[in-house]
């Protein structure tokens, strides 16, 4: 099974991301993005935090902590990708401003076509072999074909099939979760996820990094004196990243090779999946805290 997964790793990653973005699109309408104009301040601040503060935090963190190699590349990749589709759901569960969350997700998803390859190109060069060539065109193509195009197709589906869109969205997102499970199982069977190789210290640093993002998002939103529901939305957008996209970009940058050494790629993948697990835990804690404070 491990050999089969290695051969089709990229397509498994593309499959789960396309389904996730199509499912997200099937819940959105053009009117959802009107909040960008109606509430420019929180949307602008939330987007700025995503595109500037998070990458800056990642740069300072890897510089100070001494984290290196694939783990450092994984941290930068996490910082360069937009918020995930589940951030909107978690914002709703935490009684945050859902339209704001949707708007920030939409804006950062579109802008990541430029910002993701830019951030990666600037921050990860020193952690890669000297002969490594950044597949910028491939990354842009991946974002366009597996992120933006499925998103628009999902929105079109909602427009022409409004009574079936919720069902389509639900099963598309469930299918994307199956894709993530396939990646985890396939990577384990291929021996790509090895905690001994990754290192406990790197695992702890990933935990510290997500704690740093959680604290920064909480602090920034309150310094800006935003309403509590707006603060909740921004916190979710910062913490809950589109790990699906990260896995696809990893597959493009560091394709798995049967019987070959892919140490950097394996460490990047481990970082992404570990962060993905931790973000669910942090989101659950935020939801519990917000719902308890309201009751």
N, C-alpha and C positions, 0 to 999 in steps of 0.2 A: 504493500500500500504506500509506503514511504516513497518508493521510486516513482510511482504513478503521480503522487502529489507533487513531487519536485518538477516533473515534466509539465504539469498543468497549473502550477502555483499562480502564475499571473492571471490566468483565466478564471480561477476560483475567486481571486481577489476582485477582479472586474465584475464577476457575476454578483457577488454580495453587495458591492457598492452601487451598481446600477439598480438593483432591486430596492436598496435603502433610499436612494435619491428619488426613484420613481414613486415609492410609497410616500415620501415626504411631499413631493409635488402634487400628489392626488389630494392633499389636504389644504393646498394654498390657492388663493385667487389673487388677481391683480390688486384688489382692494386691500388685501393684507399689507401690501407694501406702501399704501398711502400713509401709514403711520410714520414713515420716514419724513414726510412733509408736515404731518400734524404734530408730531413730537420730535422736532429736530434735535433738541438738546440731549435727551437720554440716548437716542439712536446714535448721534454723532460721538458722544462720549464712549458708549459701549463699543462702537466700531474702532475708535482710536485706541482703547484699552487692548482690544484684540490684536490690532495690526502693529502697534508700537510698543506698548508696555509689556505684553507677553514675550515677544522676541527679545526685548532688552533684558527682561528678567532671566530668560534662558541663557543669554550671552554671559551675564554677570554670574549666574549660577555655575555654569561649566568652567568659567575662568577661576572662580574662587574655590570651588569644591575639588577641583583636580580630576573630575570625571573625564575619561578619555575614550578613544576608540569608538566602537559601535554604539556604546551606551550614550556617549556625547552626541553622536549623530542622531540617535533616537530622540533625545531631549529636544534638539533643534527641530527635528521633523515634527514633533508634537506641537511645538510653539508656532510652526509655520502653517499648520492646517487650521481651517475654520472650526466653528462649533459644530457639533454633531446633530443629527436629526432628533435624537432623544432629548436634547437640551430643551426643546419646546414642550415635550411631554412632562419632563421633570419640573419645568417652570410652572406648568399648570398644576401639578400635584403639590407644589410648594406654595400655591396661591400667589404666584408672581404675575407680572405683566406679560401675558402670553403674546399679544400683538407685538410688543417690543422685542421679545425673544425671537419671534418669527422674522421681524424686520432685520435684526442684527445678523441672524443666521443667513438670510437672503443676501444682504449686502456683502458680508465677508465671504460667502460662497462664490459670489461673482468676482470679487476683487482678488481672490486667491489664485485666479488664473495668472495674475502678475506677481502678487506678493509671495506666494509659496516658492517658486523657483528663485526669486530674488533673495529671500531670506536664507534659503539653503545654500545658494552660491556664495553668499557673504560669510556665513558663519561656520560651515563645516569643512572648508577646504583643508585646513591644517590637520584634520583628523582622518584624512583619506590618503591612500597611496599616491605617490607622485604621478603615476601614469593613469590615474582615474579621470575619466571624462564625464562631467556632469551631463546627463541626458535631458537637457532643458526642453528641447522640442518634444521629447517623449512625455515629459511631465505635463507640459501644456496641453498636448493631445489627450492624455489620460484625463485631465481635469475637464476638458471640453466634452469628451465623448462619454465619460462615465459619471460625471457630476452634473454639469450644466444641462446637457441634452436630455438625460432622463428626468431631471427636475422639470424642464419645460414640457416634456411629454406627459408627465404626471399631472401638471396643471391643465393641459389640454384634455386629458382624460376626465378630470373633474368637470370641465366645462361641457363636454358632450355626454357624459354619463354621470350626472350629479347624484342619482339615486344609488349608484353602485360604487361610487368612488371610495366611500369609507371601507367597504368590504375589500376592494382592490388594494387600498393602502395597507390595511391590516395584514393581509396575506403577503404582500410584497415585503413588508418589514420583517415578518416572520421568516420569509425566505432568506432575507439578508442575514438574520441571526443564524440560520442553518449554515450559511456560507462561512460565518465566523467560526462556528463549531468545526466545520470541515478544515479550516486553516489550522486551528489548534490541534485537532486530532492528527491531521496530516503532518504537521511540523513535529509533533511528538513522535510519531511513528518513524519519521525520517531522522530522528535524533537531533533536530535543530533547536529544541528548547531544552537546554541543559543548565540548570541552576549552578552547577559546579563550575562550568565555564563562564557563565555570566557573572557570578560572584555575589556573595551576600552583601558586600559593601556597595556594589552598584545597585542592588535591589533597595537598600536603605536610602541611597541617594535619590532614586526615583520617587520613593515615598516622601522624602523631604521636598522634592521639587513640586509635587502636587500640593503639598501643604503650603508651600510658598505661593503658588498661584491662587489657592483658596484665600489665603490671608490678604494678598495684594488686591484681589477683586473685591473683597469685603471692604478693605480700607479705602480703595479708590472711589467706590460707589458712594461711600458715606462722606468722604471729603468733598465730593461734588454736590452733596446735599440733595440727592435724589430721593424720591418717594420709596418707601419700603418695597412695594411690588416691583419697582424698577430696579432696585438694588438686587433683589432676588433673581430677576431675569439676567442681569449682567453677570452675577456670580455663576449661574448655571452655564452661560455662554462661554465663560472663561475656563471653567473647570472641565466641562463635558466637551471634549474635542471629537472631531470626526476621525476616529481611529480607523474606520473603514478605508478612508482615503489614504491615511498614512500607510496602511498595509499594502495598498496598490502601488503607491509611489516607491515603497521599499522593494517590491517585486520588480519594478522597472529599473531602479538604481542598482540593486544587488540580486539579480536573478539566481535562484538556487540551481546548482549544477550537481547532477548525480556523481557520487564518488569524488566530489571536488571540495576544496576548502572555501567556505563562505563565512568566515568568522565574523566579519563586520556586519554582514547582512543578517546573520543569525542573532547577533546581539541587538541590532536595531529592531528586529521582529519581537524579541523578548521584551525589550523596553516598551514597545507599543502595546503589547498584550497585557503586560503588567500594569501600565498606566490605565488601560481600558478597564481593567478589573477594579483598580483603586478609584477611578472616577465614579463608578457605580456606587461604591461605598460612601464617598464624600457626598454625592448627590442625595443618597438616602438619609444621611445625617442632616443635610440642609432641609430636606423635606420634613423630617421629624421635628426639627427645631422651629420651622416656620408654622407648621400646623399646630404645634403645641402652644406657641405664643399667641395664636389667634383665638383658640378656644378658651 
